[in-house]
Amino acid sequence: MRLSLAVRLTKTALYQKPFVLRNPAVLKQTTRIAQKPIANYIQRQWVQSTSTQSTAATAGLVNDDDNSKSKRIVYGGWIDRLPEKIAPYAFLARIDKPIGTWLLYWPCAWGITMATYSNDVSPWSAAFMLGAMGFGAVCMRGAGCTINDLWDRDVDNKVERTKIRPVAAGTVSVPQAIGFTGLQLLGGLAVFLQLNHYTMLVSASTLSLVVAYPLMKRITYWPQFVLGMAFNSGALIGWSSMTGAINPYVCIPLYVGGIAWTLTYDTIYAHQDKKDDVKVGVKSTALRFADKTPQWLTGFSSAFVGLTALAGYMNGQGLPFYLISVGGAAAHLAWQLKTVNYDDTKSCWDRFRSNHQVGAIVWSGLLADCAYAATLAA
């Protein structure tokens, strides 16, 4: 009887079914058995089993939740507050890092302002075009970054700094990235249609540079030169959008000087990834110049300042331009080259990003010169 009752208790514990004892004699016998070691053992095993299952279930829920959360890539900054499906596209266009947009925009602003200074151009027309070029810079820079990531998707996933880029990480597929590029180019097309026919031709001729730049990193140590040609075409586009043609005596020095500026800031930028670039076989001026980088960048910075001054001289710019645009840019670049640490990623990023201020300084001098000339003419 004791064995039979023990078996029934065991089945009850295993299957967790209610077991009711109605016979008083059996109930009394059960009470005595419950005090025996076997009953205590069965009871302890059942309690431990139930507790373990409950804990495991709870842990599974936590782990599932953690795994769900870990699927979303953390980009850092305000982009992480966007909806999960939108954030990768915002990061793909580098909306959270507007420095690239500014570096593309400033040559446009220089060209527009210099053309306005020396030609009979309405200030309102110049203001409209400055705004249009700003919108175009956002669209085209985003499209350029997306194209770059499509080219580099097999390289970016091997570089620590770039492995979270959406195409390399797989959060945006290649067809989706191509579609997103087309959408951004449509925004650029809206600005393109505001231009005169001459400027349309100049703008269209630069698109091949945007597409070719990422490829240049695989075949030459001078991809920054190609980037400079693409980014500083805005100086030509900005001028011709106001006048319908290019004045080579002003625009060529401004354009070539801008390329020298790009070689300066993007070489600093490239020093962030030089170790990884060697591993994956990507080329850059940072690797080409190596320990001679300070000397090379001093030369490029000097060329930028000198050619900008020449462009201003050919355009008949006044004293504010030389004091602010030329003098201010020279001082800022000297500070950059003196303080940058080419072996420190943060130092390189900070100095690279500060080139937004160089562009702003040059434009501020041009704007001040326009105001000064208007005061003298009044």
LUMZA-341710 format. One line per 4 residues: number of its first residue (from 1); their letters; for each residue x, y, z of C-alpha. Coordinates in nm, 3 decimals, always signed. Example, Ala and Ser with C-alpha at 12.3 -4.5 7.8 and 13.67 -1.06 7.14 Angstrom:
2
1) as) +1.230/-0.450/+0.780  +1.367/-0.106/+0.714 .
END
This chain:
378
1) mrls) +0.000/+0.000/+0.000  +0.280/+0.234/+0.089  +0.452/+0.166/-0.242  +0.128/+0.211/-0.436 .
5) lavr) +0.059/+0.542/-0.262  +0.416/+0.659/-0.327  +0.373/+0.583/-0.697  +0.049/+0.777/-0.708 .
9) ltkt) +0.211/+1.074/-0.534  +0.499/+1.060/-0.780  +0.262/+1.066/-1.078  +0.078/+1.357/-0.926 .
13) alyq) +0.404/+1.551/-0.881  +0.525/+1.476/-1.236  +0.205/+1.559/-1.419  +0.098/+1.830/-1.175 .
17) kpfv) -0.258/+1.692/-1.150  -0.465/+1.738/-0.837  -0.476/+1.424/-0.621  -0.747/+1.413/-0.361 .
21) lrnp) -0.757/+1.160/-0.078  -1.109/+1.089/+0.041  -1.064/+0.776/+0.254  -0.983/+0.881/+0.618 .
25) avlk) -0.770/+0.570/+0.671  -0.571/+0.636/+0.361  -0.542/+1.005/+0.455  -0.400/+0.906/+0.793 .
29) qttr) -0.156/+0.666/+0.629  -0.055/+0.936/+0.382  +0.028/+1.174/+0.663  +0.265/+0.915/+0.812 .
33) iaqk) +0.426/+0.848/+0.471  +0.471/+1.220/+0.409  +0.700/+1.223/+0.708  +0.925/+0.956/+0.552 .
37) pian) +1.239/+1.042/+0.352  +1.103/+0.920/+0.014  +0.806/+1.155/+0.032  +1.027/+1.443/+0.132 .
41) yiqr) +1.260/+1.363/-0.155  +0.977/+1.352/-0.409  +0.837/+1.680/-0.278  +1.179/+1.851/-0.295 .
45) qwvq) +1.239/+1.723/-0.650  +0.902/+1.847/-0.766  +0.952/+2.194/-0.613  +1.304/+2.225/-0.761 .
49) stst) +1.183/+2.108/-1.103  +0.896/+2.356/-1.106  +1.125/+2.636/-0.989  +1.388/+2.553/-1.254 .
53) qsta) +1.131/+2.546/-1.533  +0.990/+2.880/-1.421  +1.336/+3.037/-1.400  +1.434/+2.898/-1.741 .
57) atag) +1.115/+3.032/-1.897  +1.176/+3.374/-1.748  +1.539/+3.371/-1.859  +1.430/+3.274/-2.211 .
61) lvnd) +1.199/+3.573/-2.225  +1.478/+3.805/-2.113  +1.724/+3.656/-2.357  +1.474/+3.678/-2.639 .
65) ddns) +1.417/+4.042/-2.553  +1.790/+4.109/-2.537  +1.841/+3.937/-2.872  +1.561/+4.142/-3.021 .
69) kskr) +1.720/+4.462/-2.899  +2.066/+4.360/-3.011  +1.949/+4.319/-3.372  +1.931/+4.697/-3.411 .
73) ivyg) +2.267/+4.855/-3.488  +2.356/+5.152/-3.268  +2.494/+5.433/-3.483  +2.536/+5.689/-3.207 .
77) gwid) +2.370/+6.029/-3.188  +2.016/+6.135/-3.272  +1.979/+5.886/-3.560  +1.920/+5.610/-3.302 .
81) rlpe) +1.596/+5.785/-3.202  +1.453/+5.745/-3.552  +1.228/+5.449/-3.641  +1.429/+5.132/-3.697 .
85) kiap) +1.349/+5.114/-4.069  +1.442/+5.478/-4.135  +1.763/+5.507/-3.929  +1.984/+5.306/-4.171 .
89) yafl) +1.891/+5.535/-4.460  +1.965/+5.846/-4.256  +2.303/+5.699/-4.168  +2.362/+5.597/-4.529 .
93) arid) +2.318/+5.961/-4.636  +2.538/+6.076/-4.343  +2.270/+6.322/-4.232  +2.413/+6.309/-3.882 .
97) kpig) +2.754/+6.426/-4.013  +2.686/+6.744/-4.214  +3.054/+6.830/-4.252  +3.060/+6.661/-4.594 .
101) twll) +2.762/+6.867/-4.708  +2.931/+7.188/-4.594  +3.254/+7.100/-4.773  +3.053/+7.044/-5.092 .
105) ywpc) +2.849/+7.361/-5.043  +3.117/+7.619/-4.965  +3.277/+7.631/-5.312  +2.927/+7.686/-5.456 .
109) awgi) +2.874/+7.976/-5.215  +3.214/+8.124/-5.302  +3.140/+8.114/-5.675  +2.794/+8.268/-5.636 .
113) tmat) +2.914/+8.546/-5.407  +3.219/+8.633/-5.619  +3.004/+8.647/-5.934  +2.755/+8.871/-5.755 .
117) ysnd) +3.035/+9.103/-5.641  +3.178/+9.171/-5.987  +2.869/+9.142/-6.207  +2.532/+9.308/-6.227 .
121) vspw) +2.349/+9.038/-6.036  +2.044/+9.086/-5.816  +2.114/+9.007/-5.449  +1.779/+8.828/-5.438 .
125) saaf) +1.881/+8.603/-5.727  +2.204/+8.527/-5.542  +2.014/+8.450/-5.221  +1.778/+8.214/-5.405 .
129) mlga) +2.067/+8.032/-5.570  +2.253/+8.003/-5.239  +1.948/+7.830/-5.093  +1.900/+7.606/-5.397 .
133) mgfg) +2.266/+7.504/-5.393  +2.236/+7.424/-5.023  +1.949/+7.184/-5.088  +2.136/+7.037/-5.383 .
137) avcm) +2.446/+6.985/-5.169  +2.244/+6.782/-4.917  +2.098/+6.561/-5.191  +2.416/+6.512/-5.391 .
141) rgag) +2.635/+6.451/-5.091  +2.389/+6.187/-4.969  +2.384/+6.026/-5.313  +2.763/+6.031/-5.325 .
145) ctin) +2.789/+5.861/-4.986  +2.541/+5.594/-5.092  +2.734/+5.527/-5.414  +3.055/+5.514/-5.211 .
149) dlwd) +2.905/+5.256/-4.974  +2.784/+5.044/-5.266  +3.134/+5.035/-5.411  +3.298/+4.973/-5.073 .
153) rdvd) +3.054/+4.725/-4.919  +3.309/+4.439/-4.932  +3.578/+4.662/-4.780  +3.374/+4.849/-4.518 .
157) nkve) +3.288/+4.531/-4.329  +3.659/+4.471/-4.270  +3.730/+4.818/-4.128  +3.640/+4.885/-3.765 .
161) rtki) +3.512/+5.240/-3.823  +3.295/+5.153/-4.123  +3.163/+4.803/-4.053  +2.827/+4.939/-3.927 .
165) rpva) +2.755/+5.117/-4.255  +2.413/+4.990/-4.365  +2.508/+4.823/-4.695  +2.815/+4.654/-4.546 .
169) agtv) +2.618/+4.545/-4.238  +2.327/+4.416/-4.447  +2.061/+4.642/-4.294  +2.007/+4.796/-4.638 .
173) svpq) +2.023/+4.570/-4.943  +2.200/+4.664/-5.266  +1.871/+4.716/-5.459  +1.737/+4.930/-5.175 .
177) aigf) +2.055/+5.140/-5.172  +2.033/+5.187/-5.550  +1.672/+5.298/-5.516  +1.766/+5.539/-5.237 .
181) tglq) +2.041/+5.683/-5.459  +1.783/+5.748/-5.731  +1.555/+5.923/-5.483  +1.835/+6.157/-5.374 .
185) llgg) +1.932/+6.226/-5.734  +1.574/+6.333/-5.798  +1.624/+6.602/-5.533  +1.939/+6.709/-5.712 .
189) lavf) +1.744/+6.713/-6.039  +1.500/+6.965/-5.892  +1.793/+7.205/-5.841  +1.945/+7.113/-6.177 .
193) lqln) +1.629/+7.229/-6.355  +1.667/+7.577/-6.201  +2.001/+7.630/-6.377  +2.077/+7.786/-6.714 .
197) hytm) +2.179/+7.556/-6.999  +2.549/+7.631/-6.971  +2.552/+7.545/-6.601  +2.352/+7.230/-6.669 .
201) lvsa) +2.633/+7.109/-6.894  +2.896/+7.193/-6.632  +2.697/+7.012/-6.363  +2.632/+6.703/-6.573 .
205) stls) +3.002/+6.671/-6.654  +3.086/+6.630/-6.284  +2.859/+6.330/-6.221  +3.118/+6.089/-6.359 .
209) lvva) +3.361/+6.210/-6.090  +3.108/+6.131/-5.816  +3.068/+5.775/-5.945  +3.440/+5.723/-6.013 .
213) yplm) +3.580/+5.848/-5.681  +3.523/+5.527/-5.478  +3.686/+5.323/-5.754  +3.996/+5.544/-5.748 .
217) krit) +4.082/+5.417/-5.401  +4.156/+5.080/-5.557  +4.379/+5.194/-5.841  +4.567/+5.505/-5.727 .
221) ywpq) +4.715/+5.665/-5.418  +4.553/+5.995/-5.523  +4.177/+5.940/-5.483  +4.163/+6.266/-5.286 .
225) fvlg) +4.253/+6.451/-5.606  +3.947/+6.306/-5.781  +3.734/+6.393/-5.478  +3.867/+6.750/-5.496 .
229) mafn) +3.770/+6.774/-5.861  +3.416/+6.664/-5.777  +3.366/+6.869/-5.459  +3.507/+7.196/-5.592 .
233) sgal) +3.319/+7.192/-5.919  +3.067/+7.395/-5.720  +3.294/+7.697/-5.768  +3.239/+7.671/-6.145 .
237) igws) +2.870/+7.585/-6.111  +2.806/+7.867/-5.865  +2.971/+8.131/-6.084  +2.809/+8.021/-6.410 .
241) smtg) +2.465/+7.995/-6.247  +2.484/+8.371/-6.193  +2.647/+8.480/-6.520  +2.572/+8.206/-6.774 .
245) ainp) +2.943/+8.141/-6.839  +3.273/+8.081/-6.662  +3.536/+8.353/-6.620  +3.852/+8.140/-6.639 .
249) yvci) +4.071/+8.409/-6.482  +3.869/+8.388/-6.161  +3.717/+8.042/-6.168  +4.024/+7.836/-6.258 .
253) plyv) +4.238/+7.963/-5.964  +3.940/+7.925/-5.732  +3.876/+7.571/-5.856  +4.238/+7.453/-5.845 .
257) ggia) +4.285/+7.615/-5.504  +3.980/+7.427/-5.381  +4.131/+7.098/-5.499  +4.444/+7.176/-5.296 .
261) wtlt) +4.221/+7.243/-4.995  +4.046/+6.906/-5.042  +4.382/+6.731/-5.063  +4.464/+6.889/-4.728 .
265) ydti) +4.152/+6.805/-4.531  +4.083/+6.465/-4.686  +4.440/+6.347/-4.630  +4.391/+6.430/-4.262 .
269) yahq) +4.065/+6.234/-4.276  +4.233/+5.936/-4.447  +4.488/+5.905/-4.166  +4.205/+5.770/-3.947 .
273) dkkd) +4.191/+5.445/-4.147  +4.550/+5.405/-4.269  +4.613/+5.081/-4.076  +4.293/+4.918/-4.196 .
277) dvkv) +4.349/+5.050/-4.550  +4.680/+4.866/-4.566  +4.512/+4.540/-4.460  +4.230/+4.559/-4.716 .
281) gvks) +4.437/+4.707/-5.000  +4.275/+5.053/-5.021  +4.499/+5.341/-5.131  +4.505/+5.704/-5.017 .
285) talr) +4.725/+6.010/-4.999  +4.771/+5.935/-4.629  +4.957/+5.618/-4.726  +5.133/+5.789/-5.015 .
289) fadk) +5.267/+6.076/-4.803  +5.325/+5.872/-4.485  +5.580/+6.050/-4.263  +5.606/+6.334/-4.516 .
293) tpqw) +5.240/+6.430/-4.468  +5.317/+6.757/-4.279  +5.535/+6.881/-4.566  +5.286/+6.785/-4.835 .
297) ltgf) +4.991/+6.943/-4.654  +5.185/+7.261/-4.587  +5.237/+7.287/-4.962  +4.871/+7.220/-5.045 .
301) ssaf) +4.748/+7.464/-4.781  +4.980/+7.734/-4.914  +4.855/+7.667/-5.268  +4.494/+7.700/-5.154 .
305) vglt) +4.557/+8.033/-4.981  +4.765/+8.168/-5.269  +4.524/+8.065/-5.544  +4.224/+8.196/-5.348 .
309) alag) +4.402/+8.530/-5.318  +4.475/+8.523/-5.692  +4.109/+8.452/-5.773  +4.009/+8.746/-5.554 .
313) ymng) +4.265/+8.972/-5.719  +4.136/+8.879/-6.067  +3.782/+8.949/-5.947  +3.873/+9.292/-5.805 .
317) qglp) +3.796/+9.199/-5.444  +3.858/+9.458/-5.173  +4.031/+9.476/-4.836  +3.775/+9.272/-4.633 .
321) fyli) +3.837/+8.976/-4.861  +4.213/+8.977/-4.802  +4.185/+9.035/-4.429  +3.912/+8.780/-4.356 .
325) svgg) +3.904/+8.527/-4.640  +4.275/+8.503/-4.714  +4.423/+8.590/-4.374  +4.162/+8.398/-4.173 .
329) aaah) +4.189/+8.082/-4.384  +4.570/+8.091/-4.366  +4.564/+8.124/-3.988  +4.313/+7.843/-3.944 .
333) lawq) +4.501/+7.603/-4.170  +4.827/+7.682/-3.990  +4.658/+7.596/-3.661  +4.527/+7.267/-3.804 .
337) lktv) +4.864/+7.151/-3.930  +5.040/+7.253/-3.611  +4.802/+7.073/-3.375  +4.688/+6.760/-3.564 .
341) nydd) +4.818/+6.422/-3.451  +4.815/+6.196/-3.756  +4.830/+5.884/-3.538  +4.526/+5.977/-3.329 .
345) tksc) +4.184/+5.908/-3.480  +3.999/+6.169/-3.275  +4.255/+6.439/-3.353  +4.228/+6.366/-3.726 .
349) wdrf) +3.848/+6.373/-3.715  +3.835/+6.698/-3.518  +4.078/+6.877/-3.753  +3.902/+6.743/-4.059 .
353) rsnh) +3.566/+6.861/-3.929  +3.706/+7.206/-3.848  +3.744/+7.272/-4.222  +3.380/+7.374/-4.218 .
357) qvga) +3.511/+7.683/-4.042  +3.768/+7.744/-4.318  +3.491/+7.746/-4.579  +3.280/+7.976/-4.363 .
361) ivws) +3.571/+8.216/-4.310  +3.634/+8.248/-4.684  +3.265/+8.309/-4.753  +3.234/+8.557/-4.466 .
365) glla) +3.514/+8.766/-4.615  +3.343/+8.763/-4.954  +3.013/+8.864/-4.796  +3.180/+9.142/-4.597 .
369) dcay) +3.344/+9.265/-4.915  +3.006/+9.283/-5.090  +2.867/+9.487/-4.802  +3.174/+9.711/-4.800 .
373) aatl) +3.148/+9.773/-5.175  +2.777/+9.853/-5.142  +2.858/+10.106/-4.868  +3.121/+10.276/-5.088 .
377) aa) +2.877/+10.291/-5.381  +2.596/+10.445/-5.173 .
END
